[in-house]
Amino acid sequence: FAGQAQTDDARAMLCAFTARGHVEVDTARMYEHGQTEEMLGGLLDAHPDLRERLALASKANPFATHERTLSATSVREQVRASLGALRVPKLRLLYLHAPDPATPISETLDAVAELHAAGAYDELGLSNYQAWEVCHIHHLCVARGLPPPTVYQGMYNCFTREVERELLPCVRALGMRFYAYNPLAGGLLTGKHTSASLATATDGRFRLGNELYRGRYLHPAQLRAAADFT
């Protein structure tokens, strides 16, 4: 939202999503530099019935490109900003978006525990952490009497299956839920893309210049497999 999807399209997506019985909406403080949350908050203001039905998730990030860390101060600021942008008193789910090697994990966990006690969110999630880090964080939370993570969000599709080795057994053993992102490989598995269209794409995730997604999925073997799959 606010990037590839503007207000009218975003509203139509939300209405179609909820009409099919879905309720969990995932966003993050960093998406479109905060504009995604602002747009979503505006849509919920305009459609209070949607606010009543949706369970909102957001993420605090440690990315230097967004001038953020997972220090206590930064986490608190990001969560306050997300709540303000979304116009809600509480998140259903708060993720730590990725590891922050520059901040002691104990500092981050203390901060999110304080936010939980203050009613800022219901459940803690982790995203983009290694299996050993998930085990370590879960152990620290249990040992210190802090709310442990209950959800893990990771990349998973027929091309990207690394989580099967250690991450999925880890979260299963800990009783955590696993939510996949990029299940359709960024859209490559939808059938709407061809090698010719991708070579000159000017919008969408596979647009020219977006090397994050082009580098992740646009390889000859993957393109052939996607063509056979769809």
Backbone as a chain_set.jsonl record, in Angstrom:
{"seq": "FAGQAQTDDARAMLCAFTARGHVEVDTARMYEHGQTEEMLGGLLDAHPDLRERLALASKANPFATHERTLSATSVREQVRASLGALRVPKLRLLYLHAPDPATPISETLDAVAELHAAGAYDELGLSNYQAWEVCHIHHLCVARGLPPPTVYQGMYNCFTREVERELLPCVRALGMRFYAYNPLAGGLLTGKHTSASLATATDGRFRLGNELYRGRYLHPAQLRAAADFT", "coords": {"N": [[0.829, -1.182, 0.0], [0.449, 2.271, -0.732], [2.673, 2.317, -2.268], [2.911, 0.472, -4.725], [0.187, 0.095, -4.706], [-2.451, 2.268, -4.611], [-4.918, 4.325, -2.866], [-7.643, 3.601, -3.697], [-7.296, 1.069, -4.905], [-6.145, -0.28, -2.755], [-8.243, -0.241, -0.904], [-10.113, -1.841, -2.263], [-8.724, -4.254, -2.265], [-8.605, -4.859, 0.496], [-11.336, -5.149, 1.062], [-12.026, -7.344, -0.561], [-10.385, -9.232, 0.592], [-11.329, -9.455, 3.286], [-13.926, -10.244, 2.731], [-13.641, -12.842, 2.043], [-13.23, -14.043, 4.391], [-10.819, -13.641, 5.709], [-8.6, -12.218, 8.178], [-6.142, -11.378, 9.231], [-3.788, -8.9, 8.871], [-0.76, -7.893, 7.611], [1.871, -5.646, 8.143], [4.54, -3.202, 8.222], [6.769, -1.007, 9.943], [8.711, 0.068, 8.294], [7.791, -0.129, 5.685], [7.396, 1.471, 2.67], [8.464, 3.723, 3.874], [6.88, 4.3, 6.121], [4.519, 5.151, 4.972], [2.772, 3.157, 4.152], [1.527, 2.209, 6.501], [0.249, 4.583, 7.239], [-1.591, 4.928, 5.125], [-3.135, 2.61, 5.451], [-4.167, 3.077, 8.013], [-5.757, 5.326, 7.46], [-7.656, 4.171, 5.755], [-8.907, 2.44, 7.534], [-10.024, 4.276, 9.267], [-11.921, 5.374, 7.58], [-13.516, 3.213, 7.161], [-14.847, 1.869, 9.578], [-15.932, -0.627, 10.148], [-14.162, -2.435, 9.054], [-11.958, -2.088, 10.714], [-12.878, -3.267, 13.053], [-12.879, -5.909, 12.349], [-10.318, -6.693, 11.543], [-7.085, -8.071, 12.312], [-4.217, -6.649, 13.208], [-0.794, -6.621, 12.296], [2.535, -5.492, 12.869], [5.97, -4.406, 12.381], [9.032, -3.873, 14.074], [12.067, -2.492, 13.054], [15.656, -2.985, 12.423], [17.153, -1.547, 10.595], [19.765, 0.219, 9.14], [19.459, 1.776, 6.893], [17.02, 2.881, 7.274], [17.434, 4.338, 9.445], [17.167, 3.107, 11.965], [17.226, 0.971, 14.894], [17.258, -1.937, 17.049], [17.328, -1.051, 19.602], [16.195, -0.193, 22.92], [15.042, 2.374, 22.977], [14.595, 2.925, 20.225], [12.872, 0.815, 19.481], [10.622, 1.365, 21.077], [9.915, 3.871, 20.008], [9.31, 3.169, 17.352], [7.117, 1.43, 17.661], [5.242, 3.126, 18.877], [4.953, 4.933, 16.767], [3.854, 3.269, 14.795], [1.384, 2.515, 15.961], [0.192, 5.03, 16.088], [0.073, 5.747, 13.355], [-1.556, 3.736, 12.325], [-3.825, 4.199, 13.729], [-4.772, 2.768, 15.966], [-5.19, 1.272, 19.246], [-3.757, -0.914, 19.947], [-1.616, -3.533, 18.731], [-2.217, -6.664, 17.166], [-0.114, -8.358, 16.716], [3.335, -8.048, 17.151], [6.281, -7.874, 15.442], [9.816, -8.504, 15.619], [11.744, -7.356, 13.149], [14.131, -8.205, 12.006], [17.396, -9.503, 12.925], [19.471, -7.536, 15.134], [22.64, -6.995, 15.332], [24.094, -5.097, 16.699], [22.844, -4.387, 19.016], [22.283, -5.529, 22.293], [20.423, -8.479, 22.746], [18.979, -8.815, 25.047], [18.322, -6.235, 25.857], [16.521, -5.465, 23.854], [14.482, -7.368, 24.271], [13.632, -6.734, 26.853], [12.505, -4.246, 26.327], [10.374, -4.865, 24.549], [8.887, -6.447, 26.232], [8.067, -4.595, 28.165], [6.429, -3.011, 26.553], [4.469, -4.86, 25.947], [3.369, -5.292, 28.488], [2.281, -2.804, 28.825], [0.17, -2.909, 27.141], [0.467, -2.606, 24.38], [0.613, -4.495, 22.382], [-0.441, -7.865, 21.482], [0.8, -10.392, 20.838], [4.166, -11.602, 20.384], [6.377, -11.695, 17.641], [8.899, -13.123, 15.457], [11.069, -12.42, 12.717], [13.013, -13.362, 9.941], [15.159, -14.362, 11.404], [17.8, -16.644, 12.335], [17.547, -20.203, 12.993], [18.875, -20.955, 15.373], [18.962, -18.532, 16.682], [16.277, -18.038, 17.166], [15.696, -20.118, 18.966], [17.4, -19.333, 21.062], [16.373, -16.79, 21.799], [13.756, -17.497, 22.54], [14.334, -19.179, 24.727], [15.59, -17.324, 26.469], [13.45, -15.6, 27.009], [11.604, -17.306, 28.326], [13.162, -18.126, 30.521], [13.492, -15.717, 31.848], [10.988, -14.935, 32.469], [9.53, -13.468, 30.59], [7.216, -12.491, 27.973], [7.19, -14.961, 25.534], [8.217, -15.378, 22.05], [5.669, -16.214, 19.715], [5.14, -16.579, 17.086], [6.619, -17.063, 13.886], [7.842, -15.436, 11.044], [8.739, -16.14, 7.803], [10.583, -16.437, 4.67], [9.211, -18.497, 2.206], [8.689, -20.731, -0.332], [8.245, -22.676, -3.362], [10.697, -22.346, -4.557], [12.369, -21.325, -2.62], [13.446, -22.851, 0.01], [14.905, -23.118, 2.315], [14.141, -22.924, 4.992], [13.121, -25.358, 5.697], [15.105, -27.028, 6.64], [16.15, -26.402, 9.293], [14.707, -24.32, 10.537], [11.844, -24.719, 10.448], [11.554, -27.219, 11.912], [12.486, -26.2, 14.341], [10.621, -24.12, 15.136], [8.384, -25.676, 15.301], [9.011, -27.412, 17.416], [9.074, -25.567, 19.473], [6.492, -24.799, 19.643], [5.576, -22.671, 18.128], [3.836, -20.667, 15.677], [4.119, -20.689, 12.087], [4.402, -18.283, 9.624], [4.351, -17.745, 6.219], [6.174, -15.627, 4.029], [6.324, -14.218, 0.726], [5.064, -16.432, -0.637], [4.274, -16.902, -3.248], [6.543, -16.447, -4.633], [7.161, -13.7, -4.93], [5.315, -13.073, -6.857], [6.03, -14.346, -9.137], [5.037, -16.903, -9.486], [2.409, -16.592, -10.167], [1.635, -16.644, -12.787], [1.301, -14.441, -14.365], [3.523, -13.224, -15.358], [6.01, -13.1, -17.931], [9.06, -14.124, -19.556], [9.672, -12.204, -21.459], [8.108, -9.966, -20.67], [9.191, -9.454, -18.173], [11.736, -8.65, -18.799], [11.537, -6.021, -19.509], [10.148, -4.734, -17.52], [8.567, -2.063, -15.82], [7.257, -1.465, -13.525], [5.994, -2.774, -10.379], [7.214, -5.564, -8.363], [9.244, -6.737, -9.815], [10.352, -4.796, -11.356], [12.676, -3.043, -13.447], [15.758, -2.298, -11.976], [15.031, -2.917, -9.381], [16.764, -4.744, -7.674], [16.629, -6.411, -5.487], [14.402, -8.159, -5.699], [14.61, -9.008, -8.377], [17.137, -10.139, -8.393], [16.712, -12.16, -6.586], [14.82, -13.97, -7.683], [14.795, -14.035, -10.536], [16.167, -16.029, -12.312], [17.467, -18.198, -14.857], [16.763, -21.003, -14.507], [14.725, -20.835, -12.601], [12.851, -19.269, -13.93], [12.156, -20.981, -16.033], [11.035, -23.095, -14.568], [8.893, -21.767, -13.348], [7.351, -21.143, -15.575], [6.573, -23.704, -16.384], [5.153, -24.451, -14.141], [2.974, -22.716, -14.012]], "CA": [[0.0, 0.0, 0.0], [1.134, 3.566, -0.855], [3.739, 2.187, -3.245], [2.289, -0.043, -5.939], [-1.277, 0.154, -4.572], [-2.952, 3.511, -4.039], [-6.042, 4.182, -1.941], [-8.797, 2.863, -4.224], [-6.914, -0.334, -5.059], [-5.943, -0.839, -1.415], [-9.58, -0.467, -0.332], [-10.695, -3.003, -2.939], [-8.015, -5.442, -1.783], [-9.047, -5.156, 1.858], [-12.721, -5.626, 1.026], [-12.007, -8.699, -1.111], [-9.693, -10.054, 1.594], [-12.225, -9.741, 4.412], [-15.113, -10.936, 2.227], [-13.304, -14.267, 1.986], [-13.077, -14.546, 5.745], [-9.481, -13.429, 6.259], [-8.58, -11.102, 9.129], [-4.796, -10.966, 9.639], [-3.138, -7.99, 7.932], [0.639, -7.725, 7.999], [2.573, -4.488, 7.612], [5.795, -2.943, 8.938], [7.057, 0.42, 10.058], [9.607, 0.501, 7.226], [7.197, -0.215, 4.354], [7.178, 2.782, 2.045], [8.878, 4.751, 4.845], [5.764, 4.629, 7.004], [3.302, 5.546, 4.255], [1.84, 2.026, 4.101], [0.715, 2.249, 7.718], [-0.609, 5.772, 7.187], [-2.706, 4.654, 4.221], [-3.993, 1.61, 6.078], [-4.886, 3.753, 9.086], [-6.793, 6.153, 6.854], [-8.723, 3.292, 5.271], [-9.649, 1.937, 8.689], [-10.85, 5.394, 9.741], [-13.049, 5.542, 6.659], [-14.331, 1.99, 7.19], [-14.722, 1.329, 10.942], [-16.293, -2.045, 10.182], [-12.935, -3.183, 8.787], [-11.121, -2.037, 11.92], [-13.405, -4.229, 14.023], [-12.656, -7.287, 11.899], [-8.933, -7.009, 11.207], [-6.034, -8.263, 13.312], [-3.086, -5.971, 12.581], [0.58, -6.922, 12.707], [3.565, -4.606, 12.339], [7.329, -4.857, 12.686], [10.086, -2.913, 14.413], [13.223, -2.926, 12.264], [16.967, -2.507, 12.845], [17.89, -1.268, 9.375], [20.445, 1.514, 9.106], [18.904, 2.554, 5.783], [15.833, 3.566, 7.804], [17.912, 5.009, 10.661], [16.543, 2.431, 13.091], [17.893, -0.154, 15.537], [16.361, -2.586, 18.004], [17.554, -0.54, 20.952], [14.936, 0.041, 23.628], [14.468, 3.65, 22.537], [14.109, 2.817, 18.851], [11.704, -0.075, 19.452], [9.474, 2.103, 21.62], [9.529, 4.902, 19.048], [8.684, 2.546, 16.184], [5.794, 0.914, 18.02], [4.36, 4.29, 19.038], [4.67, 5.475, 15.439], [2.944, 2.346, 14.112], [0.053, 2.659, 16.554], [-0.346, 6.321, 15.677], [-0.241, 5.734, 11.931], [-2.665, 2.811, 12.096], [-4.967, 4.691, 14.52], [-5.276, 1.686, 16.821], [-4.553, 1.292, 20.557], [-2.981, -2.132, 20.181], [-1.358, -4.454, 17.63], [-2.4, -8.071, 17.503], [1.178, -9.033, 16.637], [4.504, -7.198, 16.939], [7.472, -8.62, 15.044], [11.156, -7.976, 15.429], [11.817, -7.569, 11.706], [15.388, -8.884, 11.672], [18.357, -9.35, 14.023], [20.277, -6.324, 15.265], [23.859, -7.429, 16.017], [24.692, -4.0, 17.465], [22.08, -4.174, 20.251], [22.099, -6.76, 23.071], [19.05, -8.957, 22.617], [18.294, -8.625, 26.333], [17.756, -4.881, 25.859], [15.341, -5.495, 22.993], [13.42, -8.16, 24.896], [13.084, -5.951, 27.965], [11.664, -3.181, 25.765], [9.107, -5.394, 24.034], [8.109, -6.909, 27.393], [7.431, -3.408, 28.734], [5.344, -2.625, 25.652], [3.4, -5.849, 26.129], [2.725, -4.996, 29.775], [1.53, -1.557, 28.654], [-0.977, -3.156, 26.274], [0.705, -2.144, 23.016], [0.437, -5.603, 21.44], [-0.855, -9.125, 22.105], [1.762, -11.475, 20.643], [5.48, -11.251, 19.843], [6.838, -12.528, 16.539], [10.248, -12.943, 14.933], [11.154, -12.571, 11.269], [14.359, -13.334, 9.355], [16.166, -14.838, 12.351], [18.245, -18.02, 12.179], [16.906, -21.119, 13.935], [19.532, -20.908, 16.686], [18.578, -17.28, 17.329], [14.908, -18.225, 17.654], [15.802, -20.935, 20.186], [18.043, -18.527, 22.1], [15.424, -15.766, 22.241], [12.663, -18.17, 23.253], [14.878, -19.621, 26.018], [15.781, -16.146, 27.317], [12.137, -15.11, 27.454], [11.045, -18.235, 29.309], [13.996, -18.101, 31.724], [13.364, -14.433, 32.53], [9.581, -14.65, 32.722], [9.026, -12.499, 29.619], [6.366, -13.125, 26.957], [8.026, -15.528, 24.475], [7.662, -15.273, 20.7], [4.709, -17.269, 19.388], [4.992, -16.631, 15.63], [7.803, -16.765, 13.073], [7.527, -15.142, 9.648], [9.924, -16.364, 6.982], [10.386, -16.639, 3.242], [9.003, -19.911, 1.9], [7.96, -21.07, -1.549], [8.858, -23.858, -3.961], [12.076, -22.031, -4.912], [13.115, -20.927, -1.422], [13.001, -23.869, 0.963], [15.917, -23.288, 3.351], [13.544, -23.037, 6.327], [12.762, -26.745, 5.979], [16.212, -27.75, 7.275], [16.243, -26.194, 10.738], [13.762, -23.357, 11.094], [10.526, -25.316, 10.684], [11.618, -28.091, 13.091], [12.678, -25.367, 15.536], [9.378, -23.478, 15.578], [7.449, -26.749, 15.671], [9.38, -27.876, 18.755], [8.768, -24.509, 20.438], [5.056, -24.527, 19.634], [5.32, -21.402, 17.458], [3.234, -20.71, 14.351], [4.964, -20.213, 10.993], [3.717, -17.562, 8.559], [5.251, -17.612, 5.074], [6.081, -14.491, 3.107], [6.72, -14.575, -0.645], [4.647, -17.796, -1.002], [4.177, -16.981, -4.707], [7.835, -16.003, -5.172], [7.069, -12.305, -5.336], [4.391, -12.959, -7.981], [6.518, -15.116, -10.28], [4.241, -18.119, -9.635], [1.006, -16.276, -10.463], [1.372, -16.863, -14.199], [1.092, -13.192, -15.106], [4.797, -12.736, -15.874], [6.747, -13.87, -18.928], [10.447, -13.667, -19.677], [9.676, -10.969, -22.249], [7.584, -8.842, -19.882], [10.118, -9.182, -17.076], [12.941, -8.004, -19.328], [11.306, -4.578, -19.675], [9.177, -4.307, -16.504], [8.808, -0.728, -15.26], [6.588, -1.348, -12.233], [5.902, -4.043, -9.674], [8.404, -6.012, -7.645], [10.296, -7.136, -10.74], [10.716, -3.673, -12.219], [14.105, -2.821, -13.658], [16.354, -1.526, -10.894], [14.726, -3.519, -8.08], [17.609, -5.933, -7.681], [16.275, -7.314, -4.397], [13.535, -9.217, -6.214], [15.135, -9.554, -9.628], [18.248, -11.016, -8.041], [16.225, -13.291, -5.786], [14.0, -14.938, -8.403], [14.843, -14.054, -11.998], [17.261, -16.854, -12.821], [16.925, -19.03, -15.942], [16.112, -22.235, -14.041], [13.478, -20.482, -11.928], [11.902, -18.809, -14.946], [11.644, -22.169, -16.727], [10.163, -23.822, -13.64], [7.664, -20.99, -13.172], [6.553, -21.301, -16.796], [5.979, -25.046, -16.336], [4.237, -24.512, -12.994], [1.772, -21.925, -14.248]], "C": [[0.878, 1.252, 0.0], [2.329, 3.506, -1.786], [3.118, 1.779, -4.568], [0.764, 0.06, -5.9], [-1.685, 1.459, -3.9], [-4.311, 3.264, -3.372], [-7.189, 3.337, -2.482], [-8.488, 1.378, -4.375], [-6.743, -1.0, -3.699], [-7.282, -1.147, -0.75], [-10.218, -1.711, -0.951], [-10.036, -4.297, -2.469], [-8.493, -5.844, -0.393], [-10.465, -5.718, 1.874], [-12.793, -7.053, 0.484], [-11.412, -9.679, -0.107], [-10.639, -10.446, 2.727], [-13.484, -10.484, 3.96], [-14.896, -12.438, 2.147], [-12.964, -14.836, 3.358], [-11.717, -14.36, 6.376], [-9.472, -12.202, 7.167], [-7.176, -10.577, 9.434], [-4.125, -10.135, 8.55], [-1.745, -7.667, 8.453], [1.231, -6.484, 7.346], [3.871, -4.313, 8.397], [6.058, -1.452, 8.931], [7.856, 0.909, 8.858], [8.937, 0.529, 5.851], [6.829, 1.172, 3.836], [7.442, 3.916, 3.034], [7.706, 5.232, 5.714], [4.462, 4.941, 6.295], [2.282, 4.41, 4.15], [0.928, 2.034, 5.317], [-0.219, 3.452, 7.734], [-1.826, 5.524, 6.291], [-3.67, 3.658, 4.84], [-4.805, 2.228, 7.212], [-6.004, 4.629, 8.564], [-7.96, 5.33, 6.342], [-9.563, 2.755, 6.423], [-10.506, 3.033, 9.316], [-12.106, 5.541, 8.888], [-14.004, 4.352, 6.689], [-14.189, 1.329, 8.556], [-15.078, -0.148, 11.045], [-15.084, -2.921, 9.904], [-12.046, -3.217, 10.023], [-11.578, -3.087, 12.943], [-13.043, -5.659, 13.652], [-11.188, -7.662, 11.777], [-8.042, -7.168, 12.431], [-4.739, -7.753, 12.69], [-1.753, -6.398, 13.182], [1.507, -5.88, 12.112], [4.921, -5.08, 12.846], [8.219, -3.675, 13.051], [11.368, -3.398, 13.747], [14.534, -2.332, 12.765], [17.797, -1.938, 11.7], [18.467, 0.15, 9.349], [19.911, 2.396, 7.984], [17.643, 3.309, 6.193], [16.146, 4.269, 9.124], [17.243, 4.434, 11.904], [17.459, 1.351, 13.636], [16.83, -0.884, 16.358], [16.749, -2.232, 19.43], [16.206, -0.275, 21.603], [14.253, 1.314, 23.135], [13.861, 3.543, 21.15], [12.879, 1.926, 18.758], [10.468, 0.653, 19.966], [8.982, 3.151, 20.629], [8.801, 4.295, 17.854], [7.283, 2.034, 16.496], [4.807, 2.062, 18.214], [3.972, 4.865, 17.682], [3.692, 4.586, 14.676], [1.526, 2.472, 14.651], [-0.6, 3.97, 16.127], [-0.76, 6.337, 14.219], [-1.452, 4.864, 11.629], [-3.947, 3.231, 12.809], [-5.617, 3.571, 15.334], [-4.56, 1.745, 18.167], [-3.61, 0.124, 20.784], [-2.786, -2.898, 18.875], [-1.69, -5.87, 18.08], [-1.037, -8.764, 17.597], [2.279, -8.02, 16.353], [5.694, -8.088, 16.621], [8.739, -7.808, 15.281], [11.526, -8.359, 14.0], [13.045, -8.356, 11.274], [16.35, -8.685, 12.839], [19.087, -8.008, 13.967], [21.546, -6.688, 16.031], [24.493, -6.351, 16.885], [23.986, -3.756, 18.796], [21.955, -5.492, 21.006], [20.639, -7.204, 23.018], [18.281, -8.785, 23.918], [17.658, -7.242, 26.418], [16.477, -4.832, 25.029], [14.184, -6.224, 23.663], [12.809, -7.444, 26.093], [12.126, -4.883, 27.441], [10.333, -3.731, 25.27], [8.246, -5.958, 25.168], [7.387, -5.74, 28.06], [6.25, -2.957, 27.874], [4.165, -3.588, 25.772], [2.634, -5.571, 27.418], [1.87, -3.734, 29.689], [0.334, -1.714, 27.717], [-0.796, -2.73, 24.836], [0.527, -3.242, 21.97], [0.077, -6.87, 22.21], [0.217, -10.205, 22.03], [3.051, -10.941, 20.04], [5.853, -12.228, 18.737], [8.267, -12.203, 16.161], [10.21, -13.145, 13.426], [12.613, -12.475, 10.843], [15.471, -13.664, 10.348], [16.554, -16.272, 12.0], [17.585, -18.894, 13.245], [17.539, -21.039, 15.319], [19.168, -19.629, 17.432], [17.163, -17.373, 17.894], [14.921, -19.026, 18.95], [16.36, -20.116, 21.345], [17.066, -17.497, 22.67], [14.282, -16.401, 23.036], [13.129, -18.61, 24.642], [15.048, -18.437, 26.968], [14.448, -15.647, 27.864], [11.554, -16.007, 28.543], [11.824, -18.16, 30.618], [13.796, -16.826, 32.532], [11.908, -14.051, 32.796], [8.99, -13.597, 31.808], [8.124, -13.213, 28.613], [7.225, -13.663, 25.81], [7.412, -15.301, 23.097], [6.763, -16.466, 20.402], [4.546, -17.473, 17.885], [6.347, -16.365, 14.988], [7.326, -16.505, 11.649], [8.799, -15.277, 8.822], [9.572, -16.583, 5.523], [10.264, -18.135, 2.941], [8.159, -20.046, 0.649], [8.701, -22.23, -2.203], [10.28, -23.608, -4.443], [12.958, -21.812, -3.682], [12.665, -21.798, -0.261], [13.985, -24.075, 2.116], [15.321, -23.504, 4.742], [13.204, -24.479, 6.692], [13.845, -27.47, 6.779], [16.179, -27.632, 8.789], [15.125, -25.323, 11.304], [12.398, -23.979, 11.391], [10.55, -26.328, 11.832], [11.758, -27.312, 14.395], [11.353, -24.787, 16.022], [8.33, -24.525, 15.962], [7.732, -27.224, 17.094], [9.014, -26.856, 19.828], [7.279, -24.173, 20.496], [4.692, -23.198, 19.0], [4.625, -21.635, 16.116], [4.23, -20.188, 13.321], [4.086, -19.551, 9.945], [4.716, -17.341, 7.425], [5.059, -16.269, 4.383], [6.715, -14.896, 1.783], [6.26, -15.981, -1.042], [4.505, -17.993, -2.508], [5.426, -16.415, -5.376], [7.749, -14.585, -5.728], [6.107, -12.055, -6.483], [4.811, -13.778, -9.182], [5.65, -16.344, -10.546], [2.766, -17.845, -9.917], [0.639, -16.554, -11.911], [1.222, -15.597, -15.009], [2.37, -12.646, -15.724], [5.352, -13.678, -16.941], [8.172, -13.35, -18.976], [10.516, -12.349, -20.433], [9.188, -9.785, -21.428], [8.539, -8.47, -18.754], [11.359, -8.439, -17.555], [12.786, -6.497, -19.419], [10.361, -4.008, -18.618], [9.545, -2.953, -15.91], [8.07, -0.501, -13.945], [6.49, -2.735, -11.598], [7.226, -4.435, -9.039], [9.56, -6.362, -8.577], [10.685, -6.027, -11.707], [12.236, -3.558, -12.335], [14.645, -1.913, -12.559], [16.069, -2.081, -9.52], [15.471, -4.85, -7.971], [17.303, -6.888, -6.536], [15.44, -8.478, -4.927], [14.038, -9.81, -7.522], [16.283, -10.517, -9.335], [17.811, -12.26, -7.299], [15.581, -14.366, -6.653], [14.229, -15.044, -9.909], [16.108, -14.726, -12.51], [16.685, -17.815, -13.861], [16.183, -20.272, -15.465], [14.774, -21.929, -13.365], [12.423, -20.011, -12.927], [11.313, -19.991, -15.712], [10.668, -22.942, -15.837], [8.837, -23.096, -13.45], [6.755, -21.133, -14.389], [5.87, -22.665, -16.817], [4.902, -25.128, -15.256], [2.913, -23.843, -13.306], [1.134, -22.228, -15.595]], "O": [[1.922, 1.287, 0.652], [2.941, 4.536, -2.07], [2.832, 2.618, -5.422], [0.12, 0.106, -6.948], [-1.31, 1.722, -2.758], [-4.789, 2.13, -3.323], [-7.664, 2.439, -1.788], [-9.305, 0.528, -4.022], [-7.148, -2.147, -3.509], [-7.438, -2.187, -0.11], [-10.795, -2.536, -0.242], [-10.706, -5.315, -2.297], [-8.753, -7.019, -0.131], [-10.758, -6.656, 2.616], [-13.537, -7.879, 1.011], [-11.878, -10.81, 0.026], [-10.74, -11.619, 3.085], [-14.046, -11.269, 4.725], [-15.851, -13.215, 2.18], [-12.475, -15.959, 3.476], [-11.473, -14.867, 7.471], [-10.237, -11.261, 6.957], [-7.037, -9.43, 9.857], [-3.92, -10.615, 7.436], [-1.577, -7.225, 9.59], [1.108, -6.293, 6.136], [4.254, -5.2, 9.16], [5.628, -0.73, 8.031], [7.694, 2.056, 8.443], [9.466, 1.155, 4.933], [6.078, 1.925, 4.456], [6.745, 4.93, 3.038], [7.573, 6.423, 5.996], [3.408, 4.993, 6.929], [1.079, 4.656, 4.069], [-0.288, 1.886, 5.193], [-1.356, 3.349, 8.193], [-2.951, 5.868, 6.653], [-4.885, 3.837, 4.765], [-5.993, 1.938, 7.358], [-7.084, 4.676, 9.154], [-9.117, 5.731, 6.474], [-10.782, 2.631, 6.306], [-11.586, 2.757, 9.838], [-13.199, 5.795, 9.396], [-15.162, 4.469, 6.289], [-13.483, 0.329, 8.683], [-14.582, -0.845, 11.93], [-14.975, -4.021, 10.445], [-11.453, -4.247, 10.343], [-10.755, -3.714, 13.611], [-12.913, -6.52, 14.522], [-10.845, -8.838, 11.895], [-8.221, -6.494, 13.445], [-4.22, -8.357, 11.751], [-1.605, -6.518, 14.398], [1.299, -5.429, 10.986], [5.013, -6.025, 13.63], [8.166, -2.62, 12.42], [11.722, -4.572, 13.856], [14.537, -1.306, 13.446], [19.02, -1.853, 11.813], [17.75, 1.137, 9.513], [19.908, 3.621, 8.103], [17.247, 4.268, 5.531], [15.248, 4.732, 9.827], [16.807, 5.175, 12.785], [18.354, 0.87, 12.941], [15.66, -0.504, 16.362], [16.529, -3.014, 20.355], [15.193, -0.148, 20.916], [13.044, 1.334, 22.905], [12.746, 4.01, 20.917], [11.939, 2.246, 18.031], [9.396, 0.571, 19.367], [7.777, 3.305, 20.43], [7.796, 4.837, 17.395], [6.367, 2.188, 15.688], [3.663, 1.979, 17.767], [2.82, 5.239, 17.462], [2.802, 5.087, 13.988], [0.57, 2.529, 13.877], [-1.796, 4.013, 15.839], [-1.814, 6.871, 13.874], [-2.277, 5.207, 10.781], [-5.021, 2.695, 12.538], [-6.84, 3.445, 15.382], [-3.427, 2.223, 18.231], [-2.772, 0.153, 21.685], [-3.67, -2.916, 18.019], [-1.471, -6.23, 19.237], [-0.828, -9.638, 18.438], [2.169, -7.224, 15.421], [6.074, -8.945, 17.419], [8.738, -6.583, 15.16], [11.613, -9.542, 13.673], [13.002, -9.09, 10.287], [16.143, -7.791, 13.66], [19.287, -7.432, 12.898], [21.535, -6.69, 17.262], [25.342, -6.655, 17.723], [24.484, -2.992, 19.622], [21.554, -6.492, 20.411], [19.73, -6.399, 23.221], [17.06, -8.625, 23.898], [16.578, -7.089, 26.988], [15.48, -4.239, 25.439], [13.045, -5.76, 23.628], [11.604, -7.536, 26.324], [11.071, -4.64, 28.027], [9.282, -3.146, 25.531], [7.018, -5.951, 25.078], [6.234, -5.872, 28.472], [5.203, -2.57, 28.394], [3.007, -3.177, 25.706], [1.404, -5.61, 27.439], [0.864, -3.607, 30.387], [-0.43, -0.769, 27.517], [-1.779, -2.511, 24.128], [0.313, -2.946, 20.794], [0.261, -6.946, 23.425], [0.515, -10.86, 23.029], [3.047, -9.965, 19.289], [5.669, -13.437, 18.875], [8.785, -11.139, 16.501], [9.42, -13.941, 12.917], [13.355, -11.617, 11.321], [16.619, -13.273, 10.134], [15.755, -17.024, 11.442], [17.121, -18.393, 14.27], [16.833, -21.052, 16.327], [19.074, -19.626, 18.659], [16.883, -16.849, 18.972], [14.248, -18.668, 19.917], [15.861, -20.191, 22.468], [16.95, -17.354, 23.887], [13.893, -15.891, 24.087], [12.405, -18.437, 25.623], [14.691, -18.53, 28.142], [14.338, -15.313, 29.044], [11.067, -15.517, 29.562], [11.231, -18.133, 31.697], [13.916, -16.841, 33.757], [11.634, -12.96, 33.296], [8.051, -12.901, 32.193], [8.256, -14.422, 28.422], [7.929, -12.884, 25.168], [6.21, -15.058, 22.991], [7.066, -17.594, 20.792], [3.894, -18.424, 17.453], [7.127, -15.548, 15.476], [6.511, -17.254, 11.11], [9.805, -14.622, 9.096], [8.427, -16.874, 5.178], [11.1, -18.935, 3.362], [7.043, -19.532, 0.584], [9.687, -22.718, -1.652], [11.007, -24.564, -4.715], [14.157, -22.087, -3.714], [11.645, -21.533, 0.374], [13.916, -25.084, 2.818], [15.918, -24.184, 5.576], [13.018, -24.791, 7.868], [13.549, -28.415, 7.511], [16.18, -28.641, 9.493], [14.65, -25.558, 12.415], [11.855, -23.781, 12.478], [9.643, -26.305, 12.665], [11.217, -27.71, 15.426], [10.999, -24.943, 17.191], [7.496, -24.29, 16.837], [6.809, -27.417, 17.885], [8.684, -27.225, 20.956], [6.858, -23.35, 21.309], [3.631, -22.644, 19.287], [4.807, -22.681, 15.493], [5.08, -19.354, 13.633], [3.146, -20.159, 9.434], [5.805, -16.811, 7.648], [3.931, -15.823, 4.175], [7.542, -15.807, 1.731], [7.005, -16.677, -1.732], [4.603, -19.119, -2.998], [5.386, -15.965, -6.521], [8.199, -14.306, -6.839], [6.073, -10.954, -7.032], [4.054, -13.904, -10.145], [5.532, -16.784, -11.689], [1.955, -18.771, -9.908], [-0.541, -16.687, -12.235], [1.034, -15.664, -16.224], [2.321, -11.711, -16.524], [5.183, -14.895, -16.862], [8.455, -12.256, -18.489], [11.317, -11.477, -20.097], [9.786, -8.71, -21.479], [8.675, -7.294, -18.419], [11.963, -7.682, -16.795], [13.777, -5.768, -19.407], [9.826, -2.914, -18.798], [10.697, -2.723, -15.541], [8.238, 0.544, -13.316], [6.86, -3.738, -12.209], [8.226, -3.728, -9.163], [10.723, -6.293, -8.179], [11.278, -6.287, -12.754], [12.974, -3.934, -11.424], [14.051, -0.88, -12.252], [16.784, -1.761, -8.571], [14.896, -5.924, -8.148], [17.677, -8.059, -6.598], [15.731, -9.639, -4.643], [13.897, -11.013, -7.743], [16.388, -11.577, -9.951], [18.468, -13.298, -7.376], [15.768, -15.554, -6.394], [13.881, -16.065, -10.503], [16.997, -14.08, -13.066], [15.523, -18.207, -13.752], [15.096, -20.57, -15.959], [13.806, -22.671, -13.533], [11.241, -20.321, -12.78], [10.118, -20.009, -16.007], [9.613, -23.384, -16.292], [7.78, -23.726, -13.398], [5.535, -21.231, -14.252], [4.713, -22.772, -17.224], [3.876, -25.785, -15.433], [1.853, -24.335, -12.917], [0.11, -21.638, -15.94]]}, "num_chains": 1, "name": "protein.A"}
